[in-house]
Amino acid sequence: MVTAIIPARFASSRFPGKPLARSTGKFLIEHVCERVSAADRIDRCIVATDDERIREAVASFGGDVMMTRADHPCGTNRIAEVAGRLDLPGRAIVLNVQGDEPELDPRALDRLVGRLADAPECPCATLACPFPAEADPDDPNAVKVVCDQAGRALYFSRSRIPSGGDPPGAGDSGPLLHIGVYAYQRDFLLAYAGWSPTPLERSERLEQLRVLEHGHTILVERVERSFPGVDTPEDYEQFVARWRNGGVAGESEQHDPQRRGNERR
């Protein structure tokens, strides 16, 4: 049983009410649910929210939604609350998919699930892609990840890494661009959500470093490209324009490498 959980909040400093934006005739959160549900290896897709307006919107299009507490510090804790209430075995796979990814590729989700399913000794996995040549490696919003030769994360950073190695997008020692979608074994997710923030996590402002600092492995599934997300009203209008022109639904070559949100909440 593979369950995808989409954390969704109404409050957003840059785009309040973002999940309920509806210029396409569908809620933004509805677009995300459709893309997740199109993945072959995902059995259930649940929206996790603390807002009654979002609950009503998801219910209106027949989506699966569960209410959570309002005091969660991040989306990971919100999905952990939902995962803890589900009757799932300890090694069941739970995905954390951001609620502002209306153009995510279902095939990338299937590959992520497959990567974790094939390595039951590893507790979690995430996505990354080659660093686009046009992206600025010094942009702190473009989170970099370097891996070992088996495709396991060595480190994530907002800074340029590795020092003295090939630049992003060139050569085997350059970093990959991290894409903030995660797959967890259920029991590990529940444990991870209960750990306190760690020093490197606080320094980089990257939750996934908590996993590495506790000595656990993060598998990195490499896909061809990232997909645009929606952080701001301007991002949303660009998505709407692509949608009206038929250039979305996971097949578009368009992407913005500078703002592949890794820790958007």
C-alpha positions as CSV (number, residue, x, y, z in Angstrom):
1,M,0.0,0.0,0.0
2,V,1.5,3.3,-1.1
3,T,-0.1,6.5,0.2
4,A,0.6,10.0,-1.0
5,I,-0.2,12.8,1.5
6,I,-0.4,16.4,0.4
7,P,-0.1,19.0,3.2
8,A,-2.1,22.1,2.4
9,R,-2.4,25.3,4.4
10,F,-4.5,28.4,3.7
11,A,-2.0,30.8,5.2
12,S,0.9,31.8,3.0
13,S,3.0,34.9,3.3
14,R,3.4,35.2,-0.5
15,F,0.1,33.8,-1.7
16,P,-2.7,33.5,0.9
17,G,-5.4,30.9,0.0
18,K,-3.1,29.4,-2.6
19,P,-4.7,25.9,-2.6
20,L,-8.1,27.4,-3.5
21,A,-6.9,29.4,-6.5
22,R,-9.4,28.5,-9.3
23,S,-8.7,30.5,-12.5
24,T,-8.6,27.2,-14.5
25,G,-12.0,26.1,-13.2
26,K,-10.3,23.7,-10.9
27,F,-8.8,24.4,-7.5
28,L,-5.0,24.4,-7.5
29,I,-5.0,21.5,-4.9
30,E,-7.3,19.6,-7.3
31,H,-4.7,19.8,-10.1
32,V,-2.1,18.4,-7.7
33,C,-4.4,15.6,-6.6
34,E,-5.1,14.7,-10.2
35,R,-1.3,14.5,-11.0
36,V,-0.6,12.4,-7.9
37,S,-3.6,10.0,-8.7
38,A,-2.2,9.5,-12.2
39,A,0.8,7.7,-10.8
40,D,0.5,3.9,-11.3
41,R,2.2,3.0,-8.0
42,I,0.2,5.2,-5.7
43,D,-2.9,3.5,-4.1
44,R,-4.3,6.5,-2.1
45,C,-4.0,10.2,-2.2
46,I,-4.9,12.2,0.9
47,V,-4.9,16.0,1.4
48,A,-3.9,16.9,5.0
49,T,-5.2,20.3,6.1
50,D,-6.2,22.3,9.2
51,D,-8.5,24.6,7.3
52,E,-12.2,23.9,6.8
53,R,-12.3,25.9,3.5
54,I,-9.7,23.5,2.0
55,R,-11.5,20.5,3.4
56,E,-14.7,21.6,1.7
57,A,-13.0,22.3,-1.6
58,V,-11.3,18.8,-1.7
59,A,-14.6,17.2,-0.7
60,S,-16.4,19.1,-3.5
61,F,-14.3,17.4,-6.2
62,G,-14.4,14.0,-4.5
63,G,-10.9,14.1,-3.1
64,D,-9.8,12.3,0.1
65,V,-9.1,14.8,2.9
66,M,-8.2,14.5,6.6
67,M,-8.2,17.3,9.1
68,T,-5.1,17.8,11.3
69,R,-4.0,20.0,14.2
70,A,-3.2,23.6,13.4
71,D,0.1,23.8,15.3
72,H,2.4,21.8,13.1
73,P,5.7,23.5,12.4
74,C,6.0,22.1,8.9
75,G,4.4,19.9,6.3
76,T,6.4,16.8,7.4
77,N,4.8,16.9,10.8
78,R,1.3,17.3,9.3
79,I,1.7,14.3,7.0
80,A,3.1,12.3,10.0
81,E,-0.1,13.0,12.0
82,V,-2.2,11.6,9.1
83,A,0.2,8.6,8.5
84,G,0.0,7.8,12.2
85,R,-3.8,7.5,12.1
86,L,-3.8,5.2,9.1
87,D,-3.9,1.4,9.5
88,L,-0.6,0.7,7.6
89,P,2.3,-1.6,8.2
90,G,5.5,-0.1,9.4
91,R,7.3,-0.4,6.1
92,A,4.4,0.9,4.0
93,I,5.5,3.8,1.8
94,V,4.2,7.2,2.5
95,L,4.9,10.1,0.1
96,N,5.1,13.8,1.0
97,V,4.0,15.7,-2.1
98,Q,3.8,19.5,-1.9
99,G,0.4,21.0,-2.5
100,D,1.6,23.6,-5.0
101,E,3.0,21.3,-7.6
102,P,0.2,21.2,-10.3
103,E,2.6,20.1,-13.0
104,L,4.5,17.3,-11.3
105,D,5.2,14.3,-13.4
106,P,3.4,11.1,-12.1
107,R,6.2,9.0,-13.7
108,A,8.7,10.7,-11.3
109,L,6.5,9.6,-8.4
110,D,6.4,6.1,-9.7
111,R,10.2,6.0,-9.9
112,L,10.6,7.4,-6.4
113,V,8.3,4.7,-5.0
114,G,10.2,2.0,-7.0
115,R,13.5,3.2,-5.7
116,L,12.5,2.9,-2.1
117,A,10.6,-0.3,-2.5
118,D,13.7,-1.9,-4.0
119,A,15.8,-0.9,-1.0
120,P,13.9,-1.9,2.1
121,E,17.0,-1.3,4.2
122,C,16.7,2.4,3.5
123,P,14.1,4.5,5.3
124,C,13.5,7.3,2.8
125,A,14.1,8.6,-0.7
126,T,13.8,11.9,-2.6
127,L,14.1,13.3,-6.1
128,A,16.8,15.3,-7.9
129,C,17.6,16.2,-11.4
130,P,20.7,17.5,-13.3
131,F,21.4,21.1,-12.4
132,P,20.2,23.2,-15.4
133,A,23.0,25.1,-17.0
134,E,21.0,28.4,-16.9
135,A,20.5,28.2,-13.1
136,D,22.5,30.2,-10.7
137,P,24.4,27.8,-8.3
138,D,24.6,30.6,-5.8
139,D,20.9,31.0,-5.5
140,P,19.9,29.8,-2.0
141,N,16.5,28.8,-3.2
142,A,18.0,26.2,-5.6
143,V,19.0,23.5,-3.1
144,K,21.9,21.4,-4.1
145,V,22.5,17.7,-3.3
146,V,25.7,15.7,-3.7
147,C,25.6,11.9,-3.7
148,D,27.9,8.9,-3.3
149,Q,28.4,6.5,-6.1
150,A,25.4,4.4,-5.1
151,G,23.1,7.4,-5.3
152,R,22.8,8.1,-1.6
153,A,22.7,11.7,-0.4
154,L,26.0,12.9,1.2
155,Y,24.8,16.5,1.8
156,F,22.2,19.1,0.9
157,S,23.0,22.8,0.9
158,R,21.7,26.1,-0.2
159,S,25.3,27.1,-0.9
160,R,27.4,26.0,-3.9
161,I,28.8,22.5,-3.3
162,P,31.3,20.9,-3.7
163,S,34.0,23.5,-3.3
164,G,36.5,23.0,-6.2
165,G,34.4,20.4,-8.0
166,D,32.7,20.6,-11.3
167,P,30.2,23.4,-11.6
168,P,26.5,22.5,-11.5
169,G,25.4,20.8,-14.7
170,A,29.0,19.8,-15.7
171,G,30.7,16.6,-14.9
172,D,30.2,13.8,-12.4
173,S,31.3,15.8,-9.3
174,G,28.8,18.6,-9.8
175,P,25.7,18.7,-7.6
176,L,22.1,17.8,-8.6
177,L,19.2,20.1,-8.1
178,H,17.0,18.8,-5.3
179,I,13.3,18.4,-5.9
180,G,11.3,18.4,-2.6
181,V,9.3,15.3,-2.9
182,Y,9.9,12.5,-0.4
183,A,9.0,8.8,0.1
184,Y,9.3,7.4,3.6
185,Q,8.8,4.1,5.3
186,R,5.8,4.8,7.6
187,D,7.5,4.0,10.9
188,F,10.6,6.0,10.0
189,L,8.4,9.0,9.1
190,L,6.7,8.9,12.5
191,A,10.1,8.7,14.3
192,Y,11.6,11.4,12.2
193,A,8.8,13.9,12.8
194,G,9.3,13.5,16.5
195,W,13.0,14.4,16.5
196,S,14.2,17.9,17.4
197,P,15.8,20.0,14.8
198,T,19.5,19.3,14.4
199,P,22.5,21.8,14.1
200,L,23.0,21.5,10.4
201,E,19.3,21.5,9.7
202,R,19.0,24.8,11.6
203,S,22.1,26.2,9.8
204,E,21.0,25.4,6.3
205,R,17.2,25.6,7.0
206,L,16.8,22.2,5.4
207,E,14.7,19.5,7.2
208,Q,16.2,16.6,5.3
209,L,19.6,17.1,7.0
210,R,18.0,15.9,10.2
211,V,17.9,12.5,8.6
212,L,21.5,12.5,7.7
213,E,22.6,13.9,11.1
214,H,20.9,11.0,12.8
215,G,23.0,8.6,10.6
216,H,20.2,7.5,8.3
217,T,20.3,7.1,4.5
218,I,18.4,9.2,1.9
219,L,18.2,7.6,-1.5
220,V,18.2,10.0,-4.4
221,E,16.3,9.1,-7.5
222,R,17.6,11.0,-10.4
223,V,15.0,12.2,-12.9
224,E,15.4,14.2,-16.1
225,R,14.1,17.6,-15.0
226,S,12.2,19.5,-12.3
227,F,8.7,20.8,-12.6
228,P,7.3,24.2,-11.9
229,G,5.7,24.9,-8.6
230,V,3.5,27.8,-7.4
231,D,4.9,30.1,-4.8
232,T,3.4,33.4,-5.8
233,P,0.4,34.8,-7.6
234,E,2.7,35.5,-10.6
235,D,3.7,31.8,-10.6
236,Y,0.1,30.9,-10.6
237,E,-0.8,33.1,-13.5
238,Q,2.1,31.5,-15.5
239,F,0.7,28.1,-14.7
240,V,-2.8,29.2,-15.8
241,A,-1.4,30.5,-19.1
242,R,0.4,27.2,-19.7
243,W,-2.7,25.2,-18.8
244,R,-4.8,27.2,-21.2
245,N,-2.3,26.6,-23.9
246,G,-2.2,22.8,-23.2
247,G,1.4,22.9,-22.1
248,V,1.2,21.3,-18.6
249,A,0.2,17.9,-17.1
250,G,3.7,16.7,-16.6
251,E,4.7,16.6,-20.2
252,S,5.9,20.2,-20.5
253,E,9.6,21.0,-21.0
254,Q,9.1,24.3,-19.2
255,H,10.5,24.6,-15.7
256,D,12.1,27.2,-13.5
257,P,15.2,25.8,-12.0
258,Q,15.7,28.7,-9.6
259,R,12.7,28.0,-7.5
260,R,12.2,24.3,-7.2
261,G,10.9,24.7,-3.7
262,N,12.5,22.2,-1.4
263,E,11.1,23.3,1.9
264,R,8.0,25.3,1.1
265,R,5.4,25.0,3.8
